[in-house]
C-alpha cells in the first residue's frame, strides 16, 4: 500500500473515531501533498510523500522548540501530539551502525577525498536514508568521516 493511500485510509479511520487531532494532522499532510502535486503537475511517489512528511515533522519539532521558549506549553503539547501522529507514518529509523554503513558506502561511491566532496556524499545519502535518520546528525557524521 502506498503511503498516500495509507494516509487516506487513516483519515477515514480518524473520522469514524471522531479523533479531531489525528484527523486535522492527517488532513494537513494530505493537503500539503496535494498542493505539491497541483503546483508541479505531477503524481508524487512514496519517496516524495516521505519528503513532505519529513518536512512536516521538522516543522513540528521547530514549533515545539519555539513554543517552549515562549513558555506556551499548551501550544507545544498540541504540536507534540501532532508530531507523534506524523512519526507513525515515517519509515523505520536506521540504527547508528546502519547509518555508518550508508555513510561509508556513499563516500566510497563518489571517491570522496575531503570536505569539498561533502555535497556529493550528502546528495547520495539524502536519496538513500531520507526520513529514516536525522539528516543534521548524518551531516555531522559525514563531516567527521571526511576530515
Long-range contacts (C-beta under 8 A, 24 or more apart in sequence): 2-45, 2-46, 2-49, 3-46, 3-49, 3-50, 3-53, 3-89, 4-30, 4-33, 4-44, 4-46, 4-49, 6-89, 7-33, 7-49, 7-89, 10-89, 21-78, 21-81, 21-82, 21-85, 22-85, 24-82, 25-81, 25-82, 25-85, 25-86, 26-85, 28-56, 29-53, 29-56, 29-86, 29-89, 32-56, 47-127, 47-130, 50-90, 50-91, 50-130, 50-131, 51-130, 51-131, 53-86, 53-89, 53-90, 53-131, 54-90, 54-130, 54-131, 56-86, 57-83, 57-86, 57-87, 57-90, 60-86, 90-131, 90-132, 91-131, 91-132, 92-132, 93-132, 93-133, 94-129, 94-132, 94-133, 99-129, 99-133, 99-138, 99-141, 100-141, 102-128, 102-129, 103-138, 103-141, 103-142, 103-145, 104-145, 106-142, 107-142, 107-145, 107-146, 112-146, 114-146, 114-147, 115-143, 115-146, 115-147, 117-146, 118-142, 118-143, 118-146, 121-146
